[in-house]
Amino acid sequence: MSSHYYSEKPTTEHNRHIHEQQLRGFKMQFVTDSGVFGKKGVDFGSRLLIESMASDVGERLLDVGCGYGPIGLSLAKSFPTTTVWMIDINERAVALSQENAALNHVDNVEIKQSDLFSAVPIAEKFNTIVTNPPIRAGKAVVHAIFEGARERILPGGSLWIVIQKKQGAPSALAKLESLFDEVEEVDKDKGFRIYRARVSL
C-alpha cells in the first residue's frame, strides 16, 4: 500500500518531472513525482472538472485530495479573491502543492496535510468544495469525503466532483442524492461525469 497515491508517506523512489499545462486560460507549470496521483501530467478527469467549474465559487473553496495541486491552484489562479484550502493525506503531494504554488505565483492558498478532514475543523465552512476522489482508496473513503464535505458547505454552496462511470459513478450519485438538496450532472466526456451537489440557502 505504501506506493499508492493515497498513502500518508509514499516510499517509492523519487522521479520528479515538470509539466506545462494550459488550464482555465493560464499557462501553468507543475512539478510531479512518483507516489502521487497524475504523475505524468494533469489527468483527463481533473482537467474536465477544472474547466467545468462555474464562476461563482465564492469567498472560500476547499480542494479535497489535492495531489500536487492542479485543481486547487488553477482555481486559485482563476479566482484571486477566493481563499483556497488544499488538503491531501500524502505528504509528498502536499510538499509538491506548496512548491507548485510558489512556481505559479499563487498565494491565496492554504495547503495542509490531512487524513480526510482531520486538518479542517468542522467550524471551517466553505462556499465550494471540489474533489477528484481517490477511487482506489475504496468506496468508504469516497463516501466519507462526501459526508465531510456536506458538513462543511455553507448554505447555497456546492460540492463539485469528477468520477468515471465504470469506477462507481452510479453509487456516488446515489450517495450524493442522499446527502444534498440538489444534484445535477454538469458535464460528461469519455466516461467521466461531473456532478454538482448543492446545499439549499
N, C-alpha and C positions, 0 to 999 in steps of 0.2 A: 504493500500500500504506500510505502514511503516515496515511490516515484510518481504518484498521481498528483495532479494539479490541485487537488483539494486536501493534500497533506499539510500539516502545520509547518513541518520542517523538511522540505524536499532534500533527498540525499543524492540525487543524480548529479553527475559531473556537470559543471557549468559549460555552457556552449552559447555564448552571447552573440546576438546579431542585432543590427539596426535596420528597421524597415520604414520606408516613407509611405504615407497613406494620405489620400485626399478624403477628408471627412467633413461633411456639412460646409463645404466650400473652403475649408482650411487645409493647407499642406502641413501635415504633422509628421513627426518622427517618433518612433517607439523602439526602445531597446528591449529585446526579448531574451529569454534564456530557457534552457531545458528545465523541466519541472514546473512549468506554468502553462496555463491554457492558451492555445493560439500562438505557440512559439514561432511559427513560420509566417506570422502576419495576422492582421485582423480577419477573423473568420467571417464567413458569409452571414451567419445569423446575427452576430454583433453588428455588422455593417448595416444590415436591414433594419435592425432596431434603432440604431443611431439615426439613420436617415428618415425613419418613420415618426420620430418623436415630434410632438406638437410644439408650438412656440409659446405655450402658456405653462411653463414648468414651475413658475412661482419663485419665491424667495429662497426656498430650501429644498435641496434634492439629495437623495441618497442612492448610491450605486452599490448594490449588494453582490459580492463576488466579483470585485473589480478587476482581478487579474493584474496585468501590467498597465492597465489604465485607459484603453481606447474609448470605452463608453463614457466614463466619468469625465475624462479630460477633454474629449471633444465637445461634450455638453457644457462643461465649464467654460470652454473657449467660446462657444456659441452664446452663452448667457452670462456675461461677465459680472452682472449684478446679483447673480444667484450664488449662494453658498452651497458648495457641493461636497458632501461627505462621501468617502470611498472606503469600503471595508473588504477584507479578504482574510481567510484563515491562514493563507500561505505566506510565510514571512518573506520568501523570495519575491513573490508577486508584489507585496506591499513595498518592498525596497525599490523594485523596478518602477512602480507607480510614482513613488516620490522622485526618482531620478527623471522619469519622463515628464513629470510636472515642470521640473526645472528646465528640462531640454526644450519644452514647448512654451516656456514663459507663461505658465498658468499658475496663478497664486490664490485664486478663490476656492481652494480645496482644503479639506481636512482628510488626511489619509491615515487609516488606523488598521492594525491587525486585530481581527475579531473572529471568534468562533461563532458563526451565525451572528446574533445581535449582541454578543457579550459586551462589546465596547460601545453600544448605543443604548443608553438608559431609556427606559420606557417613557420618561418625561420629554425626551427629544422627539419632536414631531416634524414632519416633512410634507410639503405640498406634493412632491413627486418622488416615487421610489422606482428604480429601474433595475432589472436583473436579467442576465443571461444565466439561468440557474445551472448548477453543476449536476447535470443529469447522471453522471457516473457515480455520484455520491449516494444515489438512491432516492426513491420517491419520498421517504420520510424526511430527508433533508430538504428536498424541494418544497414539500408542503409546509415544513417549518418556516421556510423563508416567506411563503405567502402569509402564514399566520402572524409572524413577527412584523411583516410589513403592514398588515391590516391594523395592528395595534399602534403603529407609529405614523399613520397617514392622517393629516388634518382633514376636517370636513371640506368637501369639494375637491379633494386631492385624488391622485390616481397612482396605481401600480402598473407599470409597463413591463411586459415580459416577452421574450422570444423563446420558442420551443418548436422542435421538429414534430411533425405528426407521428412519425414512426417511433419517436422516443418519448411518447407519453402525452401528447397534446390533448387528447380527449379527456384523460383523467385530470390533467392540470386544469382544463377548462371547467370541469365539474367541481373541482375544489375551489377555484376562484368564485364560481357562481354561488357556492355555499357561504362564502365569506363576505363578498362585496355586494353593493346595491345594484350595480350595473356592470356588465362585462360585454365588450364588443371586440370583434376581430377587426383590427385596423388595416392589416396588410397580410399578404401571404405570397411566397415565392419559393420555388424549388423545395417544397415540402416543409418550409418554415412558416410558422404562424406568429403574428404579433398581436398580443391581446392587451387591451387597456381595461383595467378593473377600477371602477370609480367608487368613491365614498360620497354619499349624498351630503349636501350642505345642512 
